[in-house]
Amino acid sequence: MSAPASESAPAITPEPGPEILAAFEAAKGFMPVKEGLALYEAAAEAAKLGLPLLEVGTYCGRSTILLADVARQAGTVAVTVDHHRGSEEQQPGWEYHDPTVVDPEVGVMDTLPTFRRTLRKAGLEDHAIAVVGRSPQVARVWSGALGFVFVDGGHTDEHATADYEGWAPKVAPGGLLVIHDVFPNPEDGGQAPYRVYLRALESGDFEEISVTDSLRVLRRG
């Protein structure tokens, strides 16, 4: 006879341990600690479904550290999707450009090597799968259900909408959709993630369960 689900389900801590938190803070990226802790807590809740955790927008792996650590505890895997050429605001001449992640041979951004070093330093290489490609293309060939989708890719309407349309339908019932950089006030930031967030609520498929600064967590009914 199999054990009850409450006994057989792995224990997942709702917050990262000191080493994981230190790795997160040391990694190159933009997510504040407060939002990172909220992301971790949401992933830990969603991981109880036993399904993969997926994020759109890897950059250098700052948030991937958190998802991979949750996946490690849950016995599942974190999947992170990015073309690793940088989003709009990370290109030369823009506010978030970092010349240290430009490939000198081809002259364009390549954050994949930095990401791989980030995961190795954190001891989490075995718990994350890096999918190198454009989000809509990857979504079209992904057929399985997901317990957790974190949308943190390009912030234009075109890219944010494509991420939502590609991945939100793959969130399993009871799973979580998390959207980053949601700014209701245009003076605080771009509006594309906010419009996607509103669309998710208006669809009737998702209900909001938490707000932490610009991070919104929604559950699929």
Solvent accessible surface area in square Angstrom, and as a share of the most:
residue,aa,sasa,rsa
1,M,245,1.09
2,S,102,0.66
3,A,53,0.41
4,P,78,0.49
5,A,81,0.63
6,S,102,0.66
7,E,128,0.57
8,S,75,0.48
9,A,50,0.39
10,P,67,0.42
11,A,97,0.75
12,I,24,0.12
13,T,69,0.40
14,P,84,0.53
15,E,115,0.51
16,P,13,0.08
17,G,33,0.32
18,P,119,0.75
19,E,150,0.67
20,I,22,0.11
21,L,47,0.24
22,A,56,0.44
23,A,25,0.19
24,F,1,0.00
25,E,94,0.42
26,A,88,0.68
27,A,13,0.10
28,K,75,0.32
29,G,26,0.25
30,F,101,0.42
31,M,9,0.04
32,P,68,0.43
33,V,50,0.29
34,K,121,0.51
35,E,6,0.03
36,G,1,0.01
37,L,69,0.34
38,A,15,0.11
39,L,0,0.00
40,Y,0,0.00
41,E,101,0.45
42,A,10,0.08
43,A,0,0.00
44,A,5,0.04
45,E,71,0.32
46,A,2,0.02
47,A,2,0.01
48,K,125,0.53
49,L,79,0.39
50,G,50,0.48
51,L,52,0.26
52,P,32,0.20
53,L,0,0.00
54,L,0,0.00
55,E,0,0.00
56,V,4,0.03
57,G,14,0.14
58,T,3,0.02
59,Y,27,0.10
60,C,0,0.00
61,G,0,0.00
62,R,33,0.12
63,S,9,0.06
64,T,0,0.00
65,I,1,0.01
66,L,2,0.01
67,L,1,0.00
68,A,0,0.00
69,D,3,0.02
70,V,0,0.00
71,A,0,0.00
72,R,112,0.41
73,Q,32,0.14
74,A,12,0.10
75,G,72,0.69
76,T,26,0.15
77,V,36,0.21
78,A,1,0.00
79,V,3,0.02
80,T,0,0.00
81,V,1,0.01
82,D,23,0.12
83,H,52,0.23
84,H,4,0.02
85,R,100,0.36
86,G,12,0.12
87,S,22,0.14
88,E,55,0.25
89,E,43,0.19
90,Q,16,0.07
91,Q,56,0.25
92,P,91,0.57
93,G,85,0.82
94,W,163,0.57
95,E,145,0.65
96,Y,93,0.35
97,H,46,0.20
98,D,26,0.13
99,P,95,0.60
100,T,107,0.62
101,V,6,0.04
102,V,42,0.24
103,D,38,0.20
104,P,130,0.82
105,E,160,0.72
106,V,89,0.51
107,G,52,0.50
108,V,71,0.41
109,M,3,0.01
110,D,37,0.19
111,T,1,0.01
112,L,48,0.24
113,P,58,0.36
114,T,21,0.12
115,F,9,0.04
116,R,150,0.55
117,R,134,0.49
118,T,15,0.09
119,L,4,0.02
120,R,169,0.62
121,K,174,0.74
122,A,20,0.15
123,G,59,0.57
124,L,3,0.02
125,E,67,0.30
126,D,132,0.68
127,H,49,0.22
128,A,16,0.13
129,I,91,0.46
130,A,40,0.31
131,V,39,0.22
132,V,85,0.49
133,G,18,0.18
134,R,122,0.44
135,S,12,0.08
136,P,47,0.29
137,Q,102,0.45
138,V,16,0.09
139,A,4,0.03
140,R,177,0.65
141,V,124,0.71
142,W,60,0.21
143,S,117,0.75
144,G,36,0.35
145,A,50,0.39
146,L,0,0.00
147,G,0,0.00
148,F,0,0.00
149,V,0,0.00
150,F,0,0.00
151,V,9,0.05
152,D,34,0.18
153,G,15,0.15
154,G,15,0.15
155,H,49,0.22
156,T,53,0.31
157,D,68,0.35
158,E,128,0.57
159,H,69,0.31
160,A,4,0.03
161,T,44,0.26
162,A,26,0.20
163,D,5,0.03
164,Y,16,0.06
165,E,88,0.40
166,G,18,0.17
167,W,0,0.00
168,A,3,0.02
169,P,86,0.54
170,K,43,0.18
171,V,3,0.02
172,A,13,0.10
173,P,100,0.63
174,G,26,0.25
175,G,0,0.00
176,L,0,0.00
177,L,0,0.00
178,V,0,0.00
179,I,1,0.01
180,H,11,0.05
181,D,29,0.15
182,V,1,0.01
183,F,55,0.23
184,P,72,0.45
185,N,68,0.35
186,P,93,0.58
187,E,158,0.71
188,D,92,0.48
189,G,25,0.24
190,G,45,0.44
191,Q,33,0.15
192,A,4,0.03
193,P,7,0.04
194,Y,47,0.18
195,R,119,0.43
196,V,6,0.04
197,Y,22,0.08
198,L,60,0.30
199,R,102,0.37
200,A,0,0.00
201,L,58,0.29
202,E,139,0.63
203,S,54,0.35
204,G,67,0.64
205,D,66,0.34
206,F,12,0.05
207,E,106,0.48
208,E,67,0.30
209,I,73,0.37
210,S,47,0.30
211,V,80,0.46
212,T,22,0.13
213,D,86,0.44
214,S,5,0.03
215,L,0,0.00
216,R,21,0.08
217,V,4,0.02
218,L,0,0.00
219,R,70,0.26
220,R,51,0.19
221,G,87,0.83
